[in-house]
Amino acid sequence: GNGAAGWLAKKQVGSGWQSMTAILGPGDFNGDGNVDVLARDSGGRLWLYPGNGSAGWLTKALVGSSWNGMTGIL
């Protein structure tokens, strides 16, 4: 948001997201103070994309596997 009940212009924050079957923003998942993204790939692997604090991402890290049986990840 823009802080005034509106939206800023869209911005690309990565590529290859089409290979993911679920994407969510859990907030600060790893406790470093930056907003992170979790994504599940078609093989059921859950990946953490840690935010770098500058509108980008650090290297992804595997959180776990066998998540493909989950229909709702909150």
mmCIF file of the N, C-alpha and C atoms, coordinates in Angstrom:
data_MODEL
# 
_entry.id   MODEL 
# 
loop_
_atom_site.group_PDB 
_atom_site.id 
_atom_site.type_symbol 
_atom_site.label_atom_id 
_atom_site.label_alt_id 
_atom_site.label_comp_id 
_atom_site.label_asym_id 
_atom_site.label_entity_id 
_atom_site.label_seq_id 
_atom_site.pdbx_PDB_ins_code 
_atom_site.Cartn_x 
_atom_site.Cartn_y 
_atom_site.Cartn_z 
_atom_site.occupancy 
_atom_site.B_iso_or_equiv 
_atom_site.pdbx_formal_charge 
_atom_site.auth_seq_id 
_atom_site.auth_comp_id 
_atom_site.auth_asym_id 
_atom_site.auth_atom_id 
_atom_site.pdbx_PDB_model_num 
ATOM 1   N N  . GLY A 1 1  ? 0.805  -1.180  0.000   1.00 0.00 ? 1  GLY A N  1 
ATOM 2   C CA . GLY A 1 1  ? 0.000  0.000   0.000   1.00 0.00 ? 1  GLY A CA 1 
ATOM 3   C C  . GLY A 1 1  ? 0.856  1.256   0.000   1.00 0.00 ? 1  GLY A C  1 
ATOM 4   N N  . ASN A 1 2  ? 0.208  2.381   -0.190  1.00 0.00 ? 2  ASN A N  1 
ATOM 5   C CA . ASN A 1 2  ? 0.927  3.653   -0.233  1.00 0.00 ? 2  ASN A CA 1 
ATOM 6   C C  . ASN A 1 2  ? 0.754  4.483   1.035   1.00 0.00 ? 2  ASN A C  1 
ATOM 7   N N  . GLY A 1 3  ? 0.063  3.929   2.035   1.00 0.00 ? 3  GLY A N  1 
ATOM 8   C CA . GLY A 1 3  ? -0.153 4.651   3.276   1.00 0.00 ? 3  GLY A CA 1 
ATOM 9   C C  . GLY A 1 3  ? -1.325 5.608   3.229   1.00 0.00 ? 3  GLY A C  1 
ATOM 10  N N  . ALA A 1 4  ? -1.997 5.689   2.093   1.00 0.00 ? 4  ALA A N  1 
ATOM 11  C CA . ALA A 1 4  ? -3.135 6.593   1.929   1.00 0.00 ? 4  ALA A CA 1 
ATOM 12  C C  . ALA A 1 4  ? -4.319 5.850   1.311   1.00 0.00 ? 4  ALA A C  1 
ATOM 13  N N  . ALA A 1 5  ? -4.538 4.625   1.743   1.00 0.00 ? 5  ALA A N  1 
ATOM 14  C CA . ALA A 1 5  ? -5.649 3.785   1.266   1.00 0.00 ? 5  ALA A CA 1 
ATOM 15  C C  . ALA A 1 5  ? -5.581 3.508   -0.229  1.00 0.00 ? 5  ALA A C  1 
ATOM 16  N N  . GLY A 1 6  ? -4.386 3.444   -0.757  1.00 0.00 ? 6  GLY A N  1 
ATOM 17  C CA . GLY A 1 6  ? -4.213 3.140   -2.177  1.00 0.00 ? 6  GLY A CA 1 
ATOM 18  C C  . GLY A 1 6  ? -3.024 2.220   -2.380  1.00 0.00 ? 6  GLY A C  1 
ATOM 19  N N  . TRP A 1 7  ? -2.644 2.052   -3.625  1.00 0.00 ? 7  TRP A N  1 
ATOM 20  C CA . TRP A 1 7  ? -1.565 1.136   -3.972  1.00 0.00 ? 7  TRP A CA 1 
ATOM 21  C C  . TRP A 1 7  ? -0.469 1.856   -4.735  1.00 0.00 ? 7  TRP A C  1 
ATOM 22  N N  . LEU A 1 8  ? 0.764  1.423   -4.527  1.00 0.00 ? 8  LEU A N  1 
ATOM 23  C CA . LEU A 1 8  ? 1.881  1.872   -5.345  1.00 0.00 ? 8  LEU A CA 1 
ATOM 24  C C  . LEU A 1 8  ? 1.868  1.079   -6.645  1.00 0.00 ? 8  LEU A C  1 
ATOM 25  N N  . ALA A 1 9  ? 2.696  1.462   -7.593  1.00 0.00 ? 9  ALA A N  1 
ATOM 26  C CA . ALA A 1 9  ? 2.798  0.721   -8.850  1.00 0.00 ? 9  ALA A CA 1 
ATOM 27  C C  . ALA A 1 9  ? 3.355  -0.671  -8.576  1.00 0.00 ? 9  ALA A C  1 
ATOM 28  N N  . LYS A 1 10 ? 2.957  -1.652  -9.379  1.00 0.00 ? 10 LYS A N  1 
ATOM 29  C CA . LYS A 1 10 ? 3.447  -3.017  -9.196  1.00 0.00 ? 10 LYS A CA 1 
ATOM 30  C C  . LYS A 1 10 ? 4.950  -3.068  -9.436  1.00 0.00 ? 10 LYS A C  1 
ATOM 31  N N  . LYS A 1 11 ? 5.603  -4.059  -8.811  1.00 0.00 ? 11 LYS A N  1 
ATOM 32  C CA . LYS A 1 11 ? 7.041  -4.235  -8.935  1.00 0.00 ? 11 LYS A CA 1 
ATOM 33  C C  . LYS A 1 11 ? 7.340  -5.720  -8.969  1.00 0.00 ? 11 LYS A C  1 
ATOM 34  N N  . GLN A 1 12 ? 8.130  -6.152  -9.929  1.00 0.00 ? 12 GLN A N  1 
ATOM 35  C CA . GLN A 1 12 ? 8.509  -7.561  -10.008 1.00 0.00 ? 12 GLN A CA 1 
ATOM 36  C C  . GLN A 1 12 ? 9.517  -7.869  -8.909  1.00 0.00 ? 12 GLN A C  1 
ATOM 37  N N  . VAL A 1 13 ? 9.274  -8.925  -8.157  1.00 0.00 ? 13 VAL A N  1 
ATOM 38  C CA . VAL A 1 13 ? 10.144 -9.270  -7.031  1.00 0.00 ? 13 VAL A CA 1 
ATOM 39  C C  . VAL A 1 13 ? 10.839 -10.612 -7.232  1.00 0.00 ? 13 VAL A C  1 
ATOM 40  N N  . GLY A 1 14 ? 10.866 -11.093 -8.426  1.00 0.00 ? 14 GLY A N  1 
ATOM 41  C CA . GLY A 1 14 ? 11.531 -12.356 -8.718  1.00 0.00 ? 14 GLY A CA 1 
ATOM 42  C C  . GLY A 1 14 ? 10.945 -12.964 -9.975  1.00 0.00 ? 14 GLY A C  1 
ATOM 43  N N  . SER A 1 15 ? 11.426 -14.137 -10.305 1.00 0.00 ? 15 SER A N  1 
ATOM 44  C CA . SER A 1 15 ? 10.903 -14.854 -11.466 1.00 0.00 ? 15 SER A CA 1 
ATOM 45  C C  . SER A 1 15 ? 10.858 -16.339 -11.134 1.00 0.00 ? 15 SER A C  1 
ATOM 46  N N  . GLY A 1 16 ? 10.159 -17.098 -11.947 1.00 0.00 ? 16 GLY A N  1 
ATOM 47  C CA . GLY A 1 16 ? 10.053 -18.532 -11.726 1.00 0.00 ? 16 GLY A CA 1 
ATOM 48  C C  . GLY A 1 16 ? 8.950  -18.936 -10.770 1.00 0.00 ? 16 GLY A C  1 
ATOM 49  N N  . TRP A 1 17 ? 8.135  -17.983 -10.341 1.00 0.00 ? 17 TRP A N  1 
ATOM 50  C CA . TRP A 1 17 ? 7.076  -18.288 -9.374  1.00 0.00 ? 17 TRP A CA 1 
ATOM 51  C C  . TRP A 1 17 ? 6.024  -19.228 -9.961  1.00 0.00 ? 17 TRP A C  1 
ATOM 52  N N  . GLN A 1 18 ? 5.910  -19.306 -11.296 1.00 0.00 ? 18 GLN A N  1 
ATOM 53  C CA . GLN A 1 18 ? 4.898  -20.159 -11.907 1.00 0.00 ? 18 GLN A CA 1 
ATOM 54  C C  . GLN A 1 18 ? 5.123  -21.638 -11.605 1.00 0.00 ? 18 GLN A C  1 
ATOM 55  N N  . SER A 1 19 ? 6.310  -22.019 -11.174 1.00 0.00 ? 19 SER A N  1 
ATOM 56  C CA . SER A 1 19 ? 6.575  -23.417 -10.821 1.00 0.00 ? 19 SER A CA 1 
ATOM 57  C C  . SER A 1 19 ? 6.102  -23.751 -9.408  1.00 0.00 ? 19 SER A C  1 
ATOM 58  N N  . MET A 1 20 ? 5.618  -22.760 -8.682  1.00 0.00 ? 20 MET A N  1 
ATOM 59  C CA . MET A 1 20 ? 5.143  -22.978 -7.314  1.00 0.00 ? 20 MET A CA 1 
ATOM 60  C C  . MET A 1 20 ? 3.639  -23.232 -7.306  1.00 0.00 ? 20 MET A C  1 
ATOM 61  N N  . THR A 1 21 ? 3.206  -24.131 -6.421  1.00 0.00 ? 21 THR A N  1 
ATOM 62  C CA . THR A 1 21 ? 1.782  -24.452 -6.315  1.00 0.00 ? 21 THR A CA 1 
ATOM 63  C C  . THR A 1 21 ? 1.108  -23.696 -5.179  1.00 0.00 ? 21 THR A C  1 
ATOM 64  N N  . ALA A 1 22 ? 1.873  -23.082 -4.311  1.00 0.00 ? 22 ALA A N  1 
ATOM 65  C CA . ALA A 1 22 ? 1.333  -22.247 -3.230  1.00 0.00 ? 22 ALA A CA 1 
ATOM 66  C C  . ALA A 1 22 ? 2.399  -21.234 -2.838  1.00 0.00 ? 22 ALA A C  1 
ATOM 67  N N  . ILE A 1 23 ? 1.976  -20.002 -2.609  1.00 0.00 ? 23 ILE A N  1 
ATOM 68  C CA . ILE A 1 23 ? 2.875  -18.929 -2.179  1.00 0.00 ? 23 ILE A CA 1 
ATOM 69  C C  . ILE A 1 23 ? 2.169  -18.154 -1.083  1.00 0.00 ? 23 ILE A C  1 
ATOM 70  N N  . LEU A 1 24 ? 2.877  -17.886 0.015   1.00 0.00 ? 24 LEU A N  1 
ATOM 71  C CA . LEU A 1 24 ? 2.267  -17.096 1.078   1.00 0.00 ? 24 LEU A CA 1 
ATOM 72  C C  . LEU A 1 24 ? 3.299  -16.202 1.740   1.00 0.00 ? 24 LEU A C  1 
ATOM 73  N N  . GLY A 1 25 ? 2.802  -15.150 2.355   1.00 0.00 ? 25 GLY A N  1 
ATOM 74  C CA . GLY A 1 25 ? 3.642  -14.207 3.081   1.00 0.00 ? 25 GLY A CA 1 
ATOM 75  C C  . GLY A 1 25 ? 3.391  -14.339 4.568   1.00 0.00 ? 25 GLY A C  1 
ATOM 76  N N  . PRO A 1 26 ? 4.221  -15.087 5.284   1.00 0.00 ? 26 PRO A N  1 
ATOM 77  C CA . PRO A 1 26 ? 3.991  -15.318 6.708   1.00 0.00 ? 26 PRO A CA 1 
ATOM 78  C C  . PRO A 1 26 ? 4.499  -14.204 7.612   1.00 0.00 ? 26 PRO A C  1 
ATOM 79  N N  . GLY A 1 27 ? 4.974  -13.101 7.024   1.00 0.00 ? 27 GLY A N  1 
ATOM 80  C CA . GLY A 1 27 ? 5.613  -12.072 7.847   1.00 0.00 ? 27 GLY A CA 1 
ATOM 81  C C  . GLY A 1 27 ? 7.078  -12.430 8.035   1.00 0.00 ? 27 GLY A C  1 
ATOM 82  N N  . ASP A 1 28 ? 7.584  -12.211 9.217   1.00 0.00 ? 28 ASP A N  1 
ATOM 83  C CA . ASP A 1 28 ? 8.990  -12.508 9.518   1.00 0.00 ? 28 ASP A CA 1 
ATOM 84  C C  . ASP A 1 28 ? 9.101  -13.954 10.003  1.00 0.00 ? 28 ASP A C  1 
ATOM 85  N N  . PHE A 1 29 ? 9.184  -14.895 9.098   1.00 0.00 ? 29 PHE A N  1 
ATOM 86  C CA . PHE A 1 29 ? 9.201  -16.321 9.420   1.00 0.00 ? 29 PHE A CA 1 
ATOM 87  C C  . PHE A 1 29 ? 10.462 -16.738 10.169  1.00 0.00 ? 29 PHE A C  1 
ATOM 88  N N  . ASN A 1 30 ? 11.621 -16.191 9.787   1.00 0.00 ? 30 ASN A N  1 
ATOM 89  C CA . ASN A 1 30 ? 12.883 -16.640 10.381  1.00 0.00 ? 30 ASN A CA 1 
ATOM 90  C C  . ASN A 1 30 ? 13.391 -15.767 11.525  1.00 0.00 ? 30 ASN A C  1 
ATOM 91  N N  . GLY A 1 31 ? 12.652 -14.751 11.908  1.00 0.00 ? 31 GLY A N  1 
ATOM 92  C CA . GLY A 1 31 ? 12.998 -13.956 13.081  1.00 0.00 ? 31 GLY A CA 1 
ATOM 93  C C  . GLY A 1 31 ? 14.110 -12.946 12.905  1.00 0.00 ? 31 GLY A C  1 
ATOM 94  N N  . ASP A 1 32 ? 14.451 -12.585 11.658  1.00 0.00 ? 32 ASP A N  1 
ATOM 95  C CA . ASP A 1 32 ? 15.543 -11.629 11.448  1.00 0.00 ? 32 ASP A CA 1 
ATOM 96  C C  . ASP A 1 32 ? 15.072 -10.188 11.289  1.00 0.00 ? 32 ASP A C  1 
ATOM 97  N N  . GLY A 1 33 ? 13.760 -9.959  11.411  1.00 0.00 ? 33 GLY A N  1 
ATOM 98  C CA . GLY A 1 33 ? 13.229 -8.609  11.298  1.00 0.00 ? 33 GLY A CA 1 
ATOM 99  C C  . GLY A 1 33 ? 12.784 -8.216  9.904   1.00 0.00 ? 33 GLY A C  1 
ATOM 100 N N  . ASN A 1 34 ? 12.962 -9.087  8.918   1.00 0.00 ? 34 ASN A N  1 
ATOM 101 C CA . ASN A 1 34 ? 12.558 -8.803  7.541   1.00 0.00 ? 34 ASN A CA 1 
ATOM 102 C C  . ASN A 1 34 ? 11.390 -9.700  7.137   1.00 0.00 ? 34 ASN A C  1 
ATOM 103 N N  . VAL A 1 35 ? 10.561 -9.205  6.241   1.00 0.00 ? 35 VAL A N  1 
ATOM 104 C CA . VAL A 1 35 ? 9.410  -9.964  5.755   1.00 0.00 ? 35 VAL A CA 1 
ATOM 105 C C  . VAL A 1 35 ? 9.886  -11.048 4.786   1.00 0.00 ? 35 VAL A C  1 
ATOM 106 N N  . ASP A 1 36 ? 9.365  -12.255 4.944   1.00 0.00 ? 36 ASP A N  1 
ATOM 107 C CA . ASP A 1 36 ? 9.773  -13.410 4.153   1.00 0.00 ? 36 ASP A CA 1 
ATOM 108 C C  . ASP A 1 36 ? 8.611  -13.938 3.314   1.00 0.00 ? 36 ASP A C  1 
ATOM 109 N N  . VAL A 1 37 ? 8.928  -14.846 2.400   1.00 0.00 ? 37 VAL A N  1 
ATOM 110 C CA . VAL A 1 37 ? 7.932  -15.539 1.589   1.00 0.00 ? 37 VAL A CA 1 
ATOM 111 C C  . VAL A 1 37 ? 8.187  -17.033 1.714   1.00 0.00 ? 37 VAL A C  1 
ATOM 112 N N  . LEU A 1 38 ? 7.109  -17.815 1.832   1.00 0.00 ? 38 LEU A N  1 
ATOM 113 C CA . LEU A 1 38 ? 7.183  -19.269 1.767   1.00 0.00 ? 38 LEU A CA 1 
ATOM 114 C C  . LEU A 1 38 ? 6.517  -19.701 0.472   1.00 0.00 ? 38 LEU A C  1 
ATOM 115 N N  . ALA A 1 39 ? 7.093  -20.701 -0.199  1.00 0.00 ? 39 ALA A N  1 
ATOM 116 C CA . ALA A 1 39 ? 6.517  -21.202 -1.443  1.00 0.00 ? 39 ALA A CA 1 
ATOM 117 C C  . ALA A 1 39 ? 6.687  -22.711 -1.508  1.00 0.00 ? 39 ALA A C  1 
ATOM 118 N N  . ARG A 1 40 ? 5.636  -23.387 -2.004  1.00 0.00 ? 40 ARG A N  1 
ATOM 119 C CA . ARG A 1 40 ? 5.677  -24.838 -2.170  1.00 0.00 ? 40 ARG A CA 1 
ATOM 120 C C  . ARG A 1 40 ? 5.802  -25.145 -3.656  1.00 0.00 ? 40 ARG A C  1 
ATOM 121 N N  . ASP A 1 41 ? 6.761  -26.022 -4.002  1.00 0.00 ? 41 ASP A N  1 
ATOM 122 C CA . ASP A 1 41 ? 6.915  -26.413 -5.403  1.00 0.00 ? 41 ASP A CA 1 
ATOM 123 C C  . ASP A 1 41 ? 6.073  -27.651 -5.702  1.00 0.00 ? 41 ASP A C  1 
ATOM 124 N N  . SER A 1 42 ? 6.016  -28.053 -6.968  1.00 0.00 ? 42 SER A N  1 
ATOM 125 C CA . SER A 1 42 ? 5.166  -29.168 -7.375  1.00 0.00 ? 42 SER A CA 1 
ATOM 126 C C  . SER A 1 42 ? 5.619  -30.499 -6.788  1.00 0.00 ? 42 SER A C  1 
ATOM 127 N N  . GLY A 1 43 ? 6.848  -30.585 -6.315  1.00 0.00 ? 43 GLY A N  1 
ATOM 128 C CA . GLY A 1 43 ? 7.347  -31.793 -5.664  1.00 0.00 ? 43 GLY A CA 1 
ATOM 129 C C  . GLY A 1 43 ? 7.016  -31.854 -4.186  1.00 0.00 ? 43 GLY A C  1 
ATOM 130 N N  . GLY A 1 44 ? 6.323  -30.834 -3.670  1.00 0.00 ? 44 GLY A N  1 
ATOM 131 C CA . GLY A 1 44 ? 5.927  -30.811 -2.267  1.00 0.00 ? 44 GLY A CA 1 
ATOM 132 C C  . GLY A 1 44 ? 6.960  -30.219 -1.332  1.00 0.00 ? 44 GLY A C  1 
ATOM 133 N N  . ARG A 1 45 ? 8.038  -29.648 -1.876  1.00 0.00 ? 45 ARG A N  1 
ATOM 134 C CA . ARG A 1 45 ? 9.063  -29.019 -1.034  1.00 0.00 ? 45 ARG A CA 1 
ATOM 135 C C  . ARG A 1 45 ? 8.628  -27.601 -0.676  1.00 0.00 ? 45 ARG A C  1 
ATOM 136 N N  . LEU A 1 46 ? 8.780  -27.256 0.591   1.00 0.00 ? 46 LEU A N  1 
ATOM 137 C CA . LEU A 1 46 ? 8.436  -25.919 1.071   1.00 0.00 ? 46 LEU A CA 1 
ATOM 138 C C  . LEU A 1 46 ? 9.720  -25.118 1.204   1.00 0.00 ? 46 LEU A C  1 
ATOM 139 N N  . TRP A 1 47 ? 9.772  -23.979 0.532   1.00 0.00 ? 47 TRP A N  1 
ATOM 140 C CA . TRP A 1 47 ? 10.963 -23.136 0.485   1.00 0.00 ? 47 TRP A CA 1 
ATOM 141 C C  . TRP A 1 47 ? 10.727 -21.821 1.206   1.00 0.00 ? 47 TRP A C  1 
ATOM 142 N N  . LEU A 1 48 ? 11.736 -21.379 1.929   1.00 0.00 ? 48 LEU A N  1 
ATOM 143 C CA . LEU A 1 48 ? 11.746 -20.053 2.538   1.00 0.00 ? 48 LEU A CA 1 
ATOM 144 C C  . LEU A 1 48 ? 12.569 -19.137 1.651   1.00 0.00 ? 48 LEU A C  1 
ATOM 145 N N  . TYR A 1 49 ? 11.971 -18.020 1.267   1.00 0.00 ? 49 TYR A N  1 
ATOM 146 C CA . TYR A 1 49 ? 12.677 -16.950 0.566   1.00 0.00 ? 49 TYR A CA 1 
ATOM 147 C C  . TYR A 1 49 ? 12.814 -15.810 1.563   1.00 0.00 ? 49 TYR A C  1 
ATOM 148 N N  . PRO A 1 50 ? 13.955 -15.745 2.273   1.00 0.00 ? 50 PRO A N  1 
ATOM 149 C CA . PRO A 1 50 ? 14.109 -14.710 3.297   1.00 0.00 ? 50 PRO A CA 1 
ATOM 150 C C  . PRO A 1 50 ? 14.265 -13.322 2.681   1.00 0.00 ? 50 PRO A C  1 
ATOM 151 N N  . GLY A 1 51 ? 13.525 -12.372 3.213   1.00 0.00 ? 51 GLY A N  1 
ATOM 152 C CA . GLY A 1 51 ? 13.659 -10.996 2.758   1.00 0.00 ? 51 GLY A CA 1 
ATOM 153 C C  . GLY A 1 51 ? 14.998 -10.418 3.182   1.00 0.00 ? 51 GLY A C  1 
ATOM 154 N N  . ASN A 1 52 ? 15.548 -9.523  2.346   1.00 0.00 ? 52 ASN A N  1 
ATOM 155 C CA . ASN A 1 52 ? 16.839 -8.921  2.676   1.00 0.00 ? 52 ASN A CA 1 
ATOM 156 C C  . ASN A 1 52 ? 16.712 -7.525  3.277   1.00 0.00 ? 52 ASN A C  1 
ATOM 157 N N  . GLY A 1 53 ? 15.477 -7.052  3.467   1.00 0.00 ? 53 GLY A N  1 
ATOM 158 C CA . GLY A 1 53 ? 15.274 -5.722  4.034   1.00 0.00 ? 53 GLY A CA 1 
ATOM 159 C C  . GLY A 1 53 ? 15.377 -4.598  3.027   1.00 0.00 ? 53 GLY A C  1 
ATOM 160 N N  . SER A 1 54 ? 15.665 -4.930  1.761   1.00 0.00 ? 54 SER A N  1 
ATOM 161 C CA . SER A 1 54 ? 15.799 -3.919  0.702   1.00 0.00 ? 54 SER A CA 1 
ATOM 162 C C  . SER A 1 54 ? 14.961 -4.290  -0.511  1.00 0.00 ? 54 SER A C  1 
ATOM 163 N N  . ALA A 1 55 ? 13.775 -4.837  -0.272  1.00 0.00 ? 55 ALA A N  1 
ATOM 164 C CA . ALA A 1 55 ? 12.842 -5.232  -1.337  1.00 0.00 ? 55 ALA A CA 1 
ATOM 165 C C  . ALA A 1 55 ? 13.389 -6.338  -2.227  1.00 0.00 ? 55 ALA A C  1 
ATOM 166 N N  . GLY A 1 56 ? 14.188 -7.209  -1.670  1.00 0.00 ? 56 GLY A N  1 
ATOM 167 C CA . GLY A 1 56 ? 14.734 -8.342  -2.415  1.00 0.00 ? 56 GLY A CA 1 
ATOM 168 C C  . GLY A 1 56 ? 14.816 -9.564  -1.522  1.00 0.00 ? 56 GLY A C  1 
ATOM 169 N N  . TRP A 1 57 ? 15.474 -10.583 -2.024  1.00 0.00 ? 57 TRP A N  1 
ATOM 170 C CA . TRP A 1 57 ? 15.516 -11.858 -1.324  1.00 0.00 ? 57 TRP A CA 1 
ATOM 171 C C  . TRP A 1 57 ? 16.936 -12.370 -1.180  1.00 0.00 ? 57 TRP A C  1 
ATOM 172 N N  . LEU A 1 58 ? 17.175 -13.069 -0.092  1.00 0.00 ? 58 LEU A N  1 
ATOM 173 C CA . LEU A 1 58 ? 18.419 -13.801 0.100   1.00 0.00 ? 58 LEU A CA 1 
ATOM 174 C C  . LEU A 1 58 ? 18.249 -15.175 -0.547  1.00 0.00 ? 58 LEU A C  1 
ATOM 175 N N  . THR A 1 59 ? 19.258 -16.026 -0.485  1.00 0.00 ? 59 THR A N  1 
ATOM 176 C CA . THR A 1 59 ? 19.188 -17.365 -1.063  1.00 0.00 ? 59 THR A CA 1 
ATOM 177 C C  . THR A 1 59 ? 18.085 -18.176 -0.406  1.00 0.00 ? 59 THR A C  1 
ATOM 178 N N  . LYS A 1 60 ? 17.287 -18.869 -1.227  1.00 0.00 ? 60 LYS A N  1 
ATOM 179 C CA . LYS A 1 60 ? 16.195 -19.677 -0.681  1.00 0.00 ? 60 LYS A CA 1 
ATOM 180 C C  . LYS A 1 60 ? 16.749 -20.823 0.159   1.00 0.00 ? 60 LYS A C  1 
ATOM 181 N N  . ALA A 1 61 ? 15.937 -21.274 1.120   1.00 0.00 ? 61 ALA A N  1 
ATOM 182 C CA . ALA A 1 61 ? 16.329 -22.369 2.012   1.00 0.00 ? 61 ALA A CA 1 
ATOM 183 C C  . ALA A 1 61 ? 15.169 -23.354 2.109   1.00 0.00 ? 61 ALA A C  1 
ATOM 184 N N  . LEU A 1 62 ? 15.476 -24.635 2.072   1.00 0.00 ? 62 LEU A N  1 
ATOM 185 C CA . LEU A 1 62 ? 14.458 -25.668 2.185   1.00 0.00 ? 62 LEU A CA 1 
ATOM 186 C C  . LEU A 1 62 ? 13.952 -25.736 3.619   1.00 0.00 ? 62 LEU A C  1 
ATOM 187 N N  . VAL A 1 63 ? 12.640 -25.634 3.785   1.00 0.00 ? 63 VAL A N  1 
ATOM 188 C CA . VAL A 1 63 ? 12.009 -25.741 5.103   1.00 0.00 ? 63 VAL A CA 1 
ATOM 189 C C  . VAL A 1 63 ? 11.648 -27.190 5.381   1.00 0.00 ? 63 VAL A C  1 
ATOM 190 N N  . GLY A 1 64 ? 11.122 -27.890 4.378   1.00 0.00 ? 64 GLY A N  1 
ATOM 191 C CA . GLY A 1 64 ? 10.727 -29.280 4.552   1.00 0.00 ? 64 GLY A CA 1 
ATOM 192 C C  . GLY A 1 64 ? 10.179 -29.853 3.262   1.00 0.00 ? 64 GLY A C  1 
ATOM 193 N N  . SER A 1 65 ? 9.834  -31.135 3.305   1.00 0.00 ? 65 SER A N  1 
ATOM 194 C CA . SER A 1 65 ? 9.290  -31.809 2.130   1.00 0.00 ? 65 SER A CA 1 
ATOM 195 C C  . SER A 1 65 ? 7.965  -32.474 2.488   1.00 0.00 ? 65 SER A C  1 
ATOM 196 N N  . SER A 1 66 ? 7.332  -33.061 1.514   1.00 0.00 ? 66 SER A N  1 
ATOM 197 C CA . SER A 1 66 ? 6.036  -33.743 1.658   1.00 0.00 ? 66 SER A CA 1 
ATOM 198 C C  . SER A 1 66 ? 4.903  -32.788 2.017   1.00 0.00 ? 66 SER A C  1 
ATOM 199 N N  . TRP A 1 67 ? 4.998  -31.548 1.590   1.00 0.00 ? 67 TRP A N  1 
ATOM 200 C CA . TRP A 1 67 ? 3.938  -30.564 1.826   1.00 0.00 ? 67 TRP A CA 1 
ATOM 201 C C  . TRP A 1 67 ? 2.867  -30.617 0.746   1.00 0.00 ? 67 TRP A C  1 
ATOM 202 N N  . ASN A 1 68 ? 3.034  -31.478 -0.275  1.00 0.00 ? 68 ASN A N  1 
ATOM 203 C CA . ASN A 1 68 ? 2.066  -31.513 -1.366  1.00 0.00 ? 68 ASN A CA 1 
ATOM 204 C C  . ASN A 1 68 ? 0.713  -32.069 -0.946  1.00 0.00 ? 68 ASN A C  1 
ATOM 205 N N  . GLY A 1 69 ? 0.600  -32.720 0.191   1.00 0.00 ? 69 GLY A N  1 
ATOM 206 C CA . GLY A 1 69 ? -0.678 -33.207 0.685   1.00 0.00 ? 69 GLY A CA 1 
ATOM 207 C C  . GLY A 1 69 ? -1.505 -32.139 1.368   1.00 0.00 ? 69 GLY A C  1 
ATOM 208 N N  . MET A 1 70 ? -0.933 -30.971 1.594   1.00 0.00 ? 70 MET A N  1 
ATOM 209 C CA . MET A 1 70 ? -1.633 -29.885 2.283   1.00 0.00 ? 70 MET A CA 1 
ATOM 210 C C  . MET A 1 70 ? -2.446 -29.069 1.287   1.00 0.00 ? 70 MET A C  1 
ATOM 211 N N  . THR A 1 71 ? -3.699 -28.811 1.622   1.00 0.00 ? 71 THR A N  1 
ATOM 212 C CA . THR A 1 71 ? -4.537 -28.007 0.738   1.00 0.00 ? 71 THR A CA 1 
ATOM 213 C C  . THR A 1 71 ? -4.668 -26.570 1.217   1.00 0.00 ? 71 THR A C  1 
ATOM 214 N N  . GLY A 1 72 ? -4.321 -26.313 2.456   1.00 0.00 ? 72 GLY A N  1 
ATOM 215 C CA . GLY A 1 72 ? -4.359 -24.962 2.991   1.00 0.00 ? 72 GLY A CA 1 
ATOM 216 C C  . GLY A 1 72 ? -3.164 -24.730 3.892   1.00 0.00 ? 72 GLY A C  1 
ATOM 217 N N  . ILE A 1 73 ? -2.312 -23.808 3.516   1.00 0.00 ? 73 ILE A N  1 
ATOM 218 C CA . ILE A 1 73 ? -1.146 -23.464 4.327   1.00 0.00 ? 73 ILE A CA 1 
ATOM 219 C C  . ILE A 1 73 ? -1.342 -22.034 4.785   1.00 0.00 ? 73 ILE A C  1 
ATOM 220 N N  . LEU A 1 74 ? -1.416 -21.819 6.081   1.00 0.00 ? 74 LEU A N  1 
ATOM 221 C CA . LEU A 1 74 ? -1.667 -20.476 6.610   1.00 0.00 ? 74 LEU A CA 1 
ATOM 222 C C  . LEU A 1 74 ? -0.451 -19.933 7.294   1.00 0.00 ? 74 LEU A C  1 
# 
